[in-house]
Amino acid sequence: MLGDKTLKNFLEETASKSPVPGGGSIAAMSAATAVALTEMVANLTVGKKGYEAAQGEMEKLLSYLPNSRIGFIEDIDRDAEAFNKVMKAFKLPKDTDEEKKIRKETIQSSMKNAANVPLEVARKAFKMMEQITKVVEMGNKNAVTDGAVAAMMARTSVLSALFNVKINLSSIKDEEFVKKVKNEVEELERKACELEKKILAKVDL
């Protein structure tokens, strides 16, 4: 499992000739780091003098952020698995008309899955940005830059995941599916960039 590797080994495998882990897995890893930094700011706020008003919100965040971080780590492998399924589909036999039909349908199905996995990562990473807003606004001011980095990592996760969606859409024949996903991609890109600017504007250094 890629998520169980040391950081050094994971990056070495990313740098190798192997096509996985690739950009989709890195997008998920970026989101996981954004969550970890958000947890850090929340932990540095809970119990601190002068932040009593933020205590409840920080504790609420800490009640579910660990599971969110684990989810993104699992997405690292989910993205790699989705790509591997596409590669397996292309290797299916195509000697008969029936085999060609099955191969074509399997390729299209696996391509849709390969688009849906990073799209889900992008959706979750954007929602994470909304949580990051809370720690930047209410969290320990000594860790506000950590919240800012979390926002940038989350935005990077959204945009990089969506790039992986786009490249898969180019091979999908289902026009209705492609149109629907493209619309969502454009909206998520716009919202993520706008929200990042709003979050960073709150960081007064």
N, C-alpha and C positions, 0 to 999 in steps of 0.2 A: 504493500500500500504506500502510495506516494506521501500521504499525510503523516505516516509514521517515520519517515526518513529524517535524518538530521538535516539541518539547514544546509550544511556543506555538501552532503550527498545529494540533496534535492537539486541544488544549483548546478552541481556537476552533471547530473542527469539531464537537466534542462539544457546545458551547454553542449551536450553530446549530439551525435548524428540522429538519435532517436527523435521522431516527430512529437512524442509525448514524454514529459509534460511540455505543453506549449503555452500560447498566449491565454487560452481559456483557463488553464490551471493557475497561471500567474494572476489572472483577474480574481479568481477565488481566493488566492493567497493574500492579495492586496486587501480584499474585504476582511479577511480574518485578522490582519494586522490592524486595520481600522477599528475593529471591534475591541481588540486587545488594548489599544491606546485609550479607547473610550472607557473601558473598564478601569484602567489605571487612573484616569482623571476622577472617575466616580469614587474609587477606593481612597484617593487622596483627599476627597471632600467629606466623606462620611466621618462624623465624629470630630471634625475640625471646628475650632472656635470661630465664630463669625459666619458660619455656613449652616446654622441650624435650620434656616428656612428651606434649604435645598436638600436636607437630610432625607425626607420622604421620597423625593423624586430620584435621588441617587440610589437609594436602597431598592427602589422599584426597578431601575435599570439593571442593577447588579443581580436581580432575581432571575433575569432571563438572558442577559448578554453572554454568559458562559456557554449556554446551549447554542446561541447564535454563532459564536466563534467556532464551536465544534462543527456546526452545520456547514460553514464555509470551508473548513478543512476537509470535510467529506466531499464537498463540491470539487475539490482539486482532483480527486479520483474519479468522480462522476463525469467530469469533462473529458478526462483521458479515456475512460471507458466508452464514452459516446463516439469519440474519434475512432477508437479501435473497431467498433461495430461497423462504422462506415467502411473501413479498410477491408474488413471481413466480407462485407456485402459485395464489394468490387471483385473479390476473389472467387465468388460463387461461379459454378459452371454455366456455360452459355452455348452448349452444343445443340440443344433442341429448342424449339419454339417455346415449350413449356418452361424449360430452364431459363430462357431469356426473359420470359414474363416474370417468373419468380425473382430473378436477379434484379430486374428493373424495379419491381415493387419493393423489394427489400432495401435497395439503395435509397429510394425515395423516403421510405419510412425511417431509415437510419439517419438520413440527412435532416429530416424534420426534428428528430430527437437531438441531433447535434446542434441544431439551432435553438431548440427549447431549453436545453441545459444552461448555456450561458445567458439566455434571456431571463431565466429564473434568477440567476446570480445577479444580473443587473437590477432586477426588480428589488431583490432583498438588499442589495448594496445601497440603492437609493433610499429605501426605508431606513437604513442604518444612518444615513446622513441626517435624517430628521431627529434621530436620537442624539447624534453628535451635537446638534444645535443646542440641546439642553445642557450638556456638560460645558460647552463654550460659554453659554450665557450664565449658568448658575454654579458651575464648578469652581474648584480651587484655582484662583487666578495665577498661582505660581506654576500651574500645569496647563495654562490656557494654550500655549504653543503646541503641547501634545495633542490637545483637542483639534487644533488647526491642522496638524499633520494627519490626524485621523480623517478629517474632512477631505483632505487632498487625496489620501489613499482610497477612500470610499468613492470619490469622483473618478479616480483612475480605474477603479474596479468596474464601475458602471460603463465607462466609455470603452475600455479594453474588452469587456465581455460583449458589448454590442458590436464591436468590430468582428468578433468571431461569429456572431449571429449573421451579420451581413454577408460574410464570405460563404456561409452555408446556404443562405437564401438564393445565391446566384446559381445554385445547382438544383433547386427545387422547382418542379413543374406545376405544382398546385398554385395557380394564380391568386385565388382567394386567400389562401394561407399566407402567401408572400406579401400581398397587399396589407393584410391585417397586421402582420408582424412588423412590416416596414413603418407603418403609422405609429406603432407603439415604440419602436426604436427611436424615431425622430423625436417623439415626445419625451422619452426618458433622457435622451442626450441633452435636450434643451433644459429640462427641469434640473438635471444634475449640475450643469454648468451654472445656472442661475442660483441654485441653492448654495453651491460652493462659494460664490461671490458674496452672498449674504452672510454666510458663516464667517468667512475671513474678514469681512468688514467689521465684525464684532470684536476682533482681536486688536486691542489698543496697546501698542508697545511704544 
